[in-house]
């Protein structure tokens, strides 16, 4: 497991935005709101804070997320925090910290889901094997362009 890992659970604030990079690889962007609620011990009032996170995902994960999820869906996202910097057309420097997703899944705490397996493009006729026997493929993604 990488040193820089994060898991967040929250509600999607808009529908997934899917696009394809010049290389043909799919990229998705979602935004999630994570609510934290607690009781103030002094006033006994309930307080709440909302944090918003931008999430990007690539490849089959991107396409599956775009085809499966919608605004309002409660999701579980696991990935890495990454900082991205750029310069605007006006010469202003901008920076954002976002989650580069390894996994995006619907939360089953308050909902049900139907899982449909999609065929992997690298194995046309794949025999079914137990999960422990399947090889893990942590393919790193490299891009020659900004995804969003």
N, C-alpha and C positions, 0 to 999 in steps of 0.2 A: 504494500500500500504506500502511495507517495506521502511525503511529509506534508504536502500542502493539499489536504483533502477537506471537503465540506459536504454536509448533507443538510438540506433544508426541506421543510414541508410547508406548503402554502397554496394559495388559490391563484390560478392564472388570471391576470388582469386584462388580457386581450387574447384573441385567437392567435395561434402560431403563425409566424411569418416565415414562409419557405421560399428559398431561392436557390439557384444553381450557380456555382462558381464557374469561372472560365474553364476550369479543368473538367467540368461536368459533375463534380461532386456536390451533393445536396448539403445545404446549410439551413438550420432553423434557428429562429430567435423567439424566445418566450419571455414574458415578464411575470413574476410571481410576487404576491404580497404575503408576508409572514407576520402573523399577529402574535403579540405577547401580551398576556393579561395577568394582572396581579392585584392584590388588595393592599392598599396603603395602610400600614399598621398604625399610623398616627390618626388619620381621618376615617379609617374603616371604609373608605370609598374605593370602588374598583377603578383601576387605571389601565389604559391600554396603549401600546405603542405598535406601530406598523412599520416594518422595514420592507423595502422593495428591492428585488434582485433581477438583473437581466441575466438570462441564461442562453448560451449558444450550444448547439449540438451539430454534429456532422455525419455524413454518410447515411447508412440505413436508419440509424437512430433519428436523424432529422426527418426523414420521410415518414417513418412510423409515427413519430410524435405529431407531425402535421396532419396525418390521416386519422389519428385516434383521439386527439385532445382538443378542447375548445375553451373559450373564455369561461371562467367560473369553476373549472375542474380543479379539484384538490389534487396536487401532485407531490411526489417525493423525487427530489433531484439530488444526485450524488455527482461530484466532480471536483474540479480544481479552481481555485481563485486565480485569475489572471488579470494583469493590468495591461490595457491597450492605450497607446497614445497616438495622436494624429494632429495635423495642423489644418485649420479651416481655410477656405478660399480667401478669407480676410487676413490670414497670417496668425490667427489666434491659436495657441496651443491648448489642446483638450486632452483629457485623460479619463478613463473609466475603468472600474474594477468590475469584472463580470465572472460568472461561473461558466467554465467550459465543461459541459456535462459529459460524464461517462455513462450515466443512466438517467432516464426520465420515465417515471411510472405513475399511473393513477393511484391515489391513496384509496385503500379499501376500508378505511375507518368509518366512513359515512356513505359508502357507495359500493356497488358491485361492478364487475367488469367481465367481459368475455374476451379470452385470449385467442388470437388466431395467429398461428406461426406463419411467417413469411419465408419463402425459400431463399437460401443464401446464394448469391450470384457465383461464388467460387466453387460450389459443389452442386452440379446439376441433379444427381441422384444420390442423396445422402441417406445412409442407413441410420435408423434411430438407435442411439446409444445412450446409456445412462449418463446423467449430467457429469458425474465424476470422471468419465472416460473422454469427455469432449475436451479438445485442446483449447486453451485460452489464447486469444489473439489480440494482444494490446497494441494494435496498429497505431503508430503515432501519425497524426495528421500534420502535414506541412502545406502552407498556402503561399501563393505568390501574389495574393491580393487581400484586401480587407473584406471579410465576409459580410459586414453590414455597415 
